[in-house]
């Protein structure tokens, strides 16, 4: 493979944001496991993982097509393949459509139609609702947390072929987790967002008080929801104790950020969030009933 071909392949991979979507796949697997999906059914499990990963990659590519102009104005995104001119919008759009369609077909044919429907709802609400709203309102962050919270629901649907209480408990955990996570990112990169004309909360209220207050409120709201798997019989006492400790630590990072509104504390909150979620999923699966 020549250097040019490798570079072009790397640009297409960048459209799918594979590292970012690792948490999407992990959350899907958590939903599958918590619905007591058959791990010995390798075909169904792989179809769930691959199908979800492809749809997530397609959604990321659609997002980059729509946001290519604003991405070009931000330091952290201006070297992405589209704003840097390494790929044309038509090429990226074709890639997004092929990835999304392939993922939906794999889910429908290899798992069940319900999982494909939830994945389609995720794709549509992310690309067609959340992404355009980012240019209009800071409330887009809350709207974006809806498709962001659906991966464990995809996994649950894949395992159980029905959406019961447990699926929505997992949805609630991921929905609330995302908000302090994204608020930390928004504060860290508020100058970039302002440069691109995106009305994120730290841009429209630059003193950071609302950003910090909302980070604390959403993390505090996460506490009872994170404990809910034990309360509804999905997990046991070990999970309850571990989730309580993890969420209180997470809340501590949010409180610290809200107090100082320093970039270093926003970064600590961000890293706390990406540590918290896989630990919570792992503990929940370990202690599932």
TORGUVO-924607 format. One record per residue (C-alpha): residue number from 1; x, y, z; residue in three letters. Coordinates in Angstrom, 2 decimals. Each point is the difference from the previous one (the first is absolute). Layout:
k->NUM; x->X; y->Y; z->Z; r->ALA;
...
END
This chain:
k->1; x->0.00; y->0.00; z->0.00; r->UNK;
k->2; x->1.49; y->3.37; z->-1.05; r->UNK;
k->3; x->0.33; y->2.92; z->2.36; r->UNK;
k->4; x->-2.77; y->1.85; z->-1.86; r->UNK;
k->5; x->-2.43; y->-2.90; z->0.27; r->UNK;
k->6; x->0.80; y->-0.46; z->3.69; r->UNK;
k->7; x->-0.54; y->3.70; z->0.66; r->UNK;
k->8; x->-3.33; y->-0.06; z->-1.81; r->UNK;
k->9; x->-1.11; y->-3.10; z->1.90; r->UNK;
k->10; x->1.03; y->1.73; z->3.24; r->UNK;
k->11; x->-2.18; y->2.97; z->-0.91; r->UNK;
k->12; x->-3.02; y->-2.24; z->-0.52; r->UNK;
k->13; x->0.67; y->-1.68; z->3.34; r->UNK;
k->14; x->0.15; y->3.46; z->1.61; r->UNK;
k->15; x->-3.52; y->0.69; z->-1.27; r->UNK;
k->16; x->-1.27; y->-2.91; z->2.11; r->UNK;
k->17; x->1.73; y->1.22; z->3.22; r->UNK;
k->18; x->0.81; y->-3.57; z->1.15; r->UNK;
k->19; x->1.58; y->0.99; z->3.33; r->UNK;
k->20; x->-2.94; y->2.19; z->0.95; r->UNK;
k->21; x->-2.43; y->-2.75; z->-0.97; r->UNK;
k->22; x->1.67; y->-2.58; z->2.25; r->UNK;
k->23; x->-2.21; y->1.24; z->2.85; r->UNK;
k->24; x->-3.03; y->-0.35; z->-2.29; r->UNK;
k->25; x->0.84; y->-3.65; z->-0.67; r->UNK;
k->26; x->0.82; y->-0.64; z->3.68; r->UNK;
k->27; x->-3.37; y->1.44; z->1.02; r->UNK;
k->28; x->-1.74; y->-2.19; z->-2.57; r->UNK;
k->29; x->1.74; y->-3.08; z->1.35; r->UNK;
k->30; x->-1.01; y->1.03; z->3.53; r->UNK;
k->31; x->-3.64; y->0.16; z->-1.10; r->UNK;
k->32; x->0.29; y->-3.40; z->-1.67; r->UNK;
k->33; x->1.55; y->-1.54; z->3.12; r->UNK;
k->34; x->-2.49; y->1.57; z->2.41; r->UNK;
k->35; x->-2.88; y->-1.39; z->-2.07; r->UNK;
k->36; x->1.62; y->-3.42; z->0.45; r->UNK;
k->37; x->0.94; y->-0.31; z->-3.63; r->UNK;
k->38; x->1.40; y->-3.37; z->-0.99; r->UNK;
k->39; x->3.79; y->0.48; z->-0.10; r->UNK;
k->40; x->0.36; y->-3.41; z->-1.63; r->UNK;
k->41; x->-1.99; y->1.25; z->-3.00; r->UNK;
k->42; x->3.09; y->1.45; z->-1.62; r->UNK;
k->43; x->-1.80; y->0.96; z->-3.19; r->UNK;
k->44; x->-2.60; y->2.13; z->1.77; r->UNK;
k->45; x->2.56; y->1.61; z->2.30; r->UNK;
k->46; x->2.37; y->0.84; z->-2.85; r->UNK;
k->47; x->-2.86; y->1.29; z->-2.12; r->UNK;
k->48; x->-1.03; y->2.25; z->2.90; r->UNK;
k->49; x->3.52; y->1.34; z->0.44; r->UNK;
k->50; x->0.83; y->0.42; z->-3.70; r->UNK;
k->51; x->-3.41; y->1.37; z->-0.93; r->UNK;
k->52; x->0.05; y->2.57; z->2.79; r->UNK;
k->53; x->3.60; y->1.00; z->-0.77; r->UNK;
k->54; x->-0.83; y->0.55; z->-3.67; r->UNK;
k->55; x->-3.09; y->2.10; z->0.78; r->UNK;
k->56; x->2.00; y->2.03; z->2.53; r->UNK;
k->57; x->2.75; y->0.51; z->-2.57; r->UNK;
k->58; x->-2.55; y->1.06; z->-2.59; r->UNK;
k->59; x->-1.57; y->2.47; z->2.44; r->UNK;
k->60; x->3.43; y->1.50; z->0.72; r->UNK;
k->61; x->0.66; y->0.38; z->-3.72; r->UNK;
k->62; x->-3.38; y->1.69; z->-0.59; r->UNK;
k->63; x->0.81; y->2.34; z->2.89; r->UNK;
k->64; x->3.32; y->0.97; z->-1.58; r->UNK;
k->65; x->-1.64; y->0.65; z->-3.37; r->UNK;
k->66; x->-2.57; y->2.31; z->1.57; r->UNK;
k->67; x->2.53; y->1.76; z->2.24; r->UNK;
k->68; x->2.89; y->0.26; z->-2.48; r->UNK;
k->69; x->-0.14; y->3.82; z->-0.12; r->UNK;
k->70; x->-0.05; y->0.50; z->3.77; r->UNK;
k->71; x->2.62; y->-2.73; z->0.44; r->UNK;
k->72; x->2.27; y->2.05; z->-2.25; r->UNK;
k->73; x->-0.24; y->2.94; z->2.42; r->UNK;
k->74; x->1.01; y->-1.95; z->3.11; r->UNK;
k->75; x->3.60; y->-0.79; z->0.84; r->UNK;
k->76; x->-0.71; y->-3.49; z->1.30; r->UNK;
k->77; x->-1.99; y->-1.06; z->-3.09; r->UNK;
k->78; x->1.41; y->2.03; z->-2.90; r->UNK;
k->79; x->2.31; y->-2.85; z->-1.06; r->UNK;
k->80; x->-2.82; y->-2.52; z->-0.39; r->UNK;
k->81; x->-0.21; y->-1.44; z->-3.53; r->UNK;
k->82; x->-2.87; y->2.22; z->-1.21; r->UNK;
k->83; x->1.03; y->3.47; z->1.21; r->UNK;
k->84; x->3.61; y->-0.74; z->-0.98; r->UNK;
k->85; x->-1.14; y->-0.90; z->-3.53; r->UNK;
k->86; x->1.36; y->-3.55; z->0.01; r->UNK;
k->87; x->-3.48; y->-1.41; z->-0.68; r->UNK;
k->88; x->-2.91; y->1.53; z->-1.90; r->UNK;
k->89; x->-3.42; y->0.30; z->1.61; r->UNK;
k->90; x->-1.49; y->-2.40; z->-2.57; r->UNK;
k->91; x->2.57; y->-2.66; z->0.83; r->UNK;
k->92; x->-0.66; y->0.33; z->3.72; r->UNK;
k->93; x->-3.76; y->-0.06; z->-0.55; r->UNK;
k->94; x->0.28; y->-3.22; z->-2.02; r->UNK;
k->95; x->2.15; y->-1.54; z->2.73; r->UNK;
k->96; x->-2.53; y->1.04; z->2.67; r->UNK;
k->97; x->-2.92; y->-1.45; z->-1.94; r->UNK;
k->98; x->1.75; y->-3.32; z->-0.73; r->UNK;
k->99; x->1.15; y->-0.45; z->3.61; r->UNK;
k->100; x->-3.42; y->0.88; z->1.43; r->UNK;
k->101; x->-1.92; y->-2.21; z->-2.41; r->UNK;
k->102; x->2.37; y->-2.93; z->0.51; r->UNK;
k->103; x->-0.31; y->0.29; z->3.77; r->UNK;
k->104; x->-3.80; y->0.09; z->-0.12; r->UNK;
k->105; x->-0.15; y->-3.00; z->-2.33; r->UNK;
k->106; x->2.36; y->-1.99; z->2.24; r->UNK;
k->107; x->-2.11; y->0.79; z->3.07; r->UNK;
k->108; x->-3.28; y->-0.83; z->-1.72; r->UNK;
k->109; x->1.21; y->-3.20; z->-1.68; r->UNK;
k->110; x->2.48; y->-1.23; z->2.60; r->UNK;
k->111; x->-1.84; y->0.98; z->3.18; r->UNK;
k->112; x->-3.57; y->1.33; z->-0.21; r->UNK;
k->113; x->-2.02; y->2.82; z->-1.50; r->UNK;
k->114; x->-0.52; y->1.75; z->3.36; r->UNK;
k->115; x->3.74; y->0.50; z->0.46; r->UNK;
k->116; x->0.20; y->1.45; z->-3.51; r->UNK;
k->117; x->-2.92; y->2.36; z->0.70; r->UNK;
k->118; x->1.65; y->1.32; z->3.18; r->UNK;
k->119; x->3.27; y->0.46; z->-1.91; r->UNK;
k->120; x->-1.84; y->1.86; z->-2.77; r->UNK;
k->121; x->-1.61; y->2.27; z->2.61; r->UNK;
k->122; x->3.46; y->0.64; z->1.42; r->UNK;
k->123; x->1.42; y->0.87; z->-3.40; r->UNK;
k->124; x->-2.89; y->2.22; z->-1.01; r->UNK;
k->125; x->-0.24; y->1.95; z->3.25; r->UNK;
k->126; x->3.77; y->0.53; z->0.09; r->UNK;
k->127; x->0.58; y->1.05; z->-3.61; r->UNK;
k->128; x->-3.32; y->1.64; z->-0.88; r->UNK;
k->129; x->-1.01; y->1.58; z->3.32; r->UNK;
k->130; x->2.93; y->0.49; z->2.38; r->UNK;
k->131; x->2.68; y->1.01; z->-2.51; r->UNK;
k->132; x->-2.01; y->2.83; z->-1.66; r->UNK;
k->133; x->-1.23; y->1.21; z->3.40; r->UNK;
k->134; x->3.58; y->0.61; z->1.17; r->UNK;
k->135; x->0.02; y->3.15; z->-2.13; r->UNK;
k->136; x->-3.21; y->1.30; z->1.59; r->UNK;
k->137; x->-0.10; y->-0.66; z->3.74; r->UNK;
k->138; x->2.04; y->-1.15; z->2.97; r->UNK;
k->139; x->-2.89; y->-2.36; z->0.81; r->UNK;
k->140; x->1.30; y->-2.15; z->-2.85; r->UNK;
k->141; x->2.32; y->-1.61; z->2.55; r->UNK;
k->142; x->-3.02; y->-1.44; z->1.83; r->UNK;
k->143; x->-1.64; y->-1.06; z->-3.28; r->UNK;
k->144; x->3.25; y->-1.67; z->-1.09; r->UNK;
k->145; x->0.06; y->-2.03; z->3.20; r->UNK;
k->146; x->-3.11; y->-1.87; z->-1.24; r->UNK;
k->147; x->1.64; y->-1.79; z->-2.96; r->UNK;
k->148; x->3.15; y->-0.25; z->2.10; r->UNK;
k->149; x->-1.92; y->-1.99; z->2.62; r->UNK;
k->150; x->-1.50; y->-2.54; z->-2.43; r->UNK;
k->151; x->2.96; y->-2.41; z->-0.54; r->UNK;
k->152; x->-0.80; y->-2.14; z->3.10; r->UNK;
k->153; x->-3.62; y->-0.04; z->-1.20; r->UNK;
k->154; x->1.24; y->-1.44; z->-3.32; r->UNK;
k->155; x->1.85; y->-2.68; z->1.95; r->UNK;
k->156; x->-3.05; y->-0.75; z->2.14; r->UNK;
k->157; x->-2.22; y->-0.25; z->-3.08; r->UNK;
k->158; x->2.53; y->-2.30; z->-1.66; r->UNK;
k->159; x->-0.01; y->-2.36; z->2.99; r->UNK;
k->160; x->-3.66; y->0.07; z->1.03; r->UNK;
k->161; x->-1.87; y->1.18; z->-3.11; r->UNK;
k->162; x->-2.14; y->2.13; z->2.31; r->UNK;
k->163; x->0.61; y->3.26; z->1.90; r->UNK;
k->164; x->-0.81; y->-0.41; z->3.67; r->UNK;
k->165; x->0.74; y->2.04; z->3.12; r->UNK;
k->166; x->3.66; y->-0.99; z->0.07; r->UNK;
k->167; x->0.67; y->1.49; z->-3.42; r->UNK;
k->168; x->-1.28; y->3.39; z->1.13; r->UNK;
k->169; x->2.00; y->-0.13; z->3.25; r->UNK;
k->170; x->3.15; y->-0.39; z->-2.10; r->UNK;
k->171; x->-1.19; y->2.80; z->-2.28; r->UNK;
k->172; x->-0.45; y->2.28; z->3.02; r->UNK;
k->173; x->3.50; y->-0.72; z->1.29; r->UNK;
k->174; x->1.64; y->0.77; z->-3.31; r->UNK;
k->175; x->-2.19; y->3.06; z->-0.65; r->UNK;
k->176; x->0.96; y->1.66; z->3.28; r->UNK;
k->177; x->3.65; y->-1.06; z->-0.21; r->UNK;
k->178; x->0.44; y->1.78; z->-3.32; r->UNK;
k->179; x->-0.97; y->3.44; z->1.24; r->UNK;
k->180; x->2.87; y->0.72; z->2.44; r->UNK;
k->181; x->2.28; y->-1.77; z->-2.50; r->UNK;
k->182; x->-1.01; y->2.36; z->-2.84; r->UNK;
k->183; x->-0.11; y->3.10; z->2.22; r->UNK;
k->184; x->3.62; y->-0.66; z->0.97; r->UNK;
k->185; x->0.95; y->-0.25; z->-3.68; r->UNK;
k->186; x->-1.95; y->3.16; z->-0.82; r->UNK;
k->187; x->1.84; y->1.93; z->2.72; r->UNK;
k->188; x->3.41; y->-1.29; z->-1.08; r->UNK;
k->189; x->-0.60; y->1.03; z->-3.61; r->UNK;
k->190; x->-2.28; y->3.00; z->0.49; r->UNK;
k->191; x->2.26; y->2.29; z->-2.05; r->UNK;
k->192; x->-0.15; y->-2.42; z->-2.91; r->UNK;
k->193; x->-3.79; y->-0.22; z->0.19; r->UNK;
k->194; x->-0.25; y->3.79; z->0.13; r->UNK;
k->195; x->2.25; y->0.29; z->-3.04; r->UNK;
k->196; x->-2.28; y->-2.37; z->-1.90; r->UNK;
k->197; x->-3.13; y->1.85; z->1.09; r->UNK;
k->198; x->-1.45; y->-2.97; z->1.91; r->UNK;
k->199; x->-2.15; y->1.18; z->2.95; r->UNK;
k->200; x->1.23; y->-2.45; z->2.60; r->UNK;
k->201; x->-0.85; y->0.90; z->3.60; r->UNK;
k->202; x->3.55; y->1.21; z->0.85; r->UNK;
k->203; x->-0.14; y->2.25; z->-3.08; r->UNK;
k->204; x->-3.30; y->1.72; z->0.78; r->UNK;
k->205; x->0.73; y->0.18; z->3.76; r->UNK;
k->206; x->3.78; y->0.42; z->0.12; r->UNK;
k->207; x->0.36; y->0.36; z->3.78; r->UNK;
k->208; x->-0.54; y->-3.76; z->0.27; r->UNK;
k->209; x->-2.40; y->0.09; z->2.93; r->UNK;
k->210; x->-2.86; y->-1.62; z->-1.92; r->UNK;
k->211; x->2.36; y->-2.56; z->-1.53; r->UNK;
k->212; x->1.34; y->-1.01; z->3.40; r->UNK;
k->213; x->-3.42; y->0.01; z->1.63; r->UNK;
k->214; x->-1.51; y->-2.19; z->-2.71; r->UNK;
k->215; x->2.94; y->-2.42; z->0.15; r->UNK;
k->216; x->-0.66; y->-0.44; z->3.74; r->UNK;
k->217; x->-3.77; y->-0.31; z->-0.39; r->UNK;
k->218; x->0.21; y->-2.64; z->-2.71; r->UNK;
k->219; x->2.62; y->-2.00; z->1.90; r->UNK;
k->220; x->-2.11; y->0.18; z->3.16; r->UNK;
k->221; x->-3.02; y->-1.18; z->-1.99; r->UNK;
k->222; x->2.12; y->-2.89; z->-1.26; r->UNK;
k->223; x->0.47; y->-1.33; z->3.55; r->UNK;
k->224; x->-3.47; y->-1.54; z->0.56; r->UNK;
k->225; x->-0.20; y->-1.15; z->-3.63; r->UNK;
k->226; x->3.40; y->-1.71; z->0.24; r->UNK;
k->227; x->-1.26; y->-1.86; z->3.10; r->UNK;
k->228; x->-3.25; y->-1.02; z->-1.72; r->UNK;
k->229; x->1.32; y->-3.31; z->-1.44; r->UNK;
k->230; x->0.29; y->-1.33; z->3.55; r->UNK;
k->231; x->-3.32; y->1.50; z->1.03; r->UNK;
k->232; x->-1.90; y->-1.70; z->-2.84; r->UNK;
k->233; x->1.79; y->-3.32; z->0.33; r->UNK;
k->234; x->2.38; y->0.21; z->-2.97; r->UNK;
k->235; x->3.15; y->-0.06; z->2.16; r->UNK;
k->236; x->0.88; y->-0.78; z->3.60; r->UNK;
k->237; x->1.51; y->1.60; z->3.07; r->UNK;
k->238; x->3.56; y->0.01; z->-1.35; r->UNK;
k->239; x->-1.09; y->2.13; z->-2.92; r->UNK;
k->240; x->-2.01; y->2.30; z->2.28; r->UNK;
k->241; x->3.01; y->0.71; z->2.22; r->UNK;
k->242; x->2.36; y->0.42; z->-2.94; r->UNK;
k->243; x->-2.40; y->2.24; z->-1.94; r->UNK;
k->244; x->-0.53; y->2.16; z->3.08; r->UNK;
k->245; x->3.74; y->0.50; z->0.47; r->UNK;
k->246; x->0.71; y->0.60; z->-3.70; r->UNK;
k->247; x->-2.82; y->2.51; z->-0.40; r->UNK;
k->248; x->0.93; y->1.92; z->3.15; r->UNK;
k->249; x->3.56; y->0.27; z->-1.31; r->UNK;
k->250; x->-1.34; y->1.18; z->-3.36; r->UNK;
k->251; x->-2.16; y->2.55; z->1.83; r->UNK;
k->252; x->3.08; y->1.18; z->1.87; r->UNK;
k->253; x->1.76; y->0.78; z->-3.29; r->UNK;
k->254; x->-3.09; y->1.90; z->-1.19; r->UNK;
k->255; x->-0.12; y->2.03; z->3.22; r->UNK;
k->256; x->3.68; y->0.81; z->-0.32; r->UNK;
k->257; x->-0.47; y->1.20; z->-3.56; r->UNK;
k->258; x->-3.06; y->2.07; z->0.95; r->UNK;
k->259; x->1.97; y->1.64; z->2.82; r->UNK;
k->260; x->3.13; y->0.93; z->-1.95; r->UNK;
k->261; x->-1.22; y->0.03; z->-3.60; r->UNK;
k->262; x->3.62; y->-0.66; z->-0.91; r->UNK;
k->263; x->0.92; y->-1.79; z->-3.22; r->UNK;
k->264; x->2.11; y->-2.47; z->1.96; r->UNK;
k->265; x->-3.04; y->-0.99; z->2.07; r->UNK;
k->266; x->-2.16; y->-0.26; z->-3.11; r->UNK;
k->267; x->2.63; y->-2.35; z->-1.41; r->UNK;
k->268; x->0.00; y->-2.03; z->3.23; r->UNK;
k->269; x->-3.79; y->-0.24; z->-0.18; r->UNK;
k->270; x->0.25; y->-1.16; z->-3.62; r->UNK;
k->271; x->2.50; y->-2.75; z->0.88; r->UNK;
k->272; x->-2.06; y->-0.97; z->3.04; r->UNK;
k->273; x->-3.03; y->-0.42; z->-2.28; r->UNK;
k->274; x->1.75; y->-2.29; z->-2.49; r->UNK;
k->275; x->1.37; y->-2.07; z->2.88; r->UNK;
k->276; x->-3.33; y->-0.14; z->1.83; r->UNK;
k->277; x->-2.13; y->-1.51; z->-2.76; r->UNK;
k->278; x->1.97; y->-3.16; z->-0.86; r->UNK;
k->279; x->0.55; y->-0.66; z->3.71; r->UNK;
k->280; x->-3.73; y->0.32; z->0.64; r->UNK;
k->281; x->-0.90; y->-2.29; z->-2.93; r->UNK;
k->282; x->2.57; y->-2.58; z->1.10; r->UNK;
k->283; x->-1.21; y->0.01; z->3.58; r->UNK;
k->284; x->-3.63; y->-0.28; z->-1.10; r->UNK;
k->285; x->0.72; y->-2.99; z->-2.24; r->UNK;
k->286; x->2.13; y->-1.64; z->2.69; r->UNK;
k->287; x->-2.79; y->0.26; z->2.58; r->UNK;
k->288; x->-3.04; y->-0.50; z->-2.22; r->UNK;
k->289; x->-2.78; y->-2.15; z->1.41; r->UNK;
END
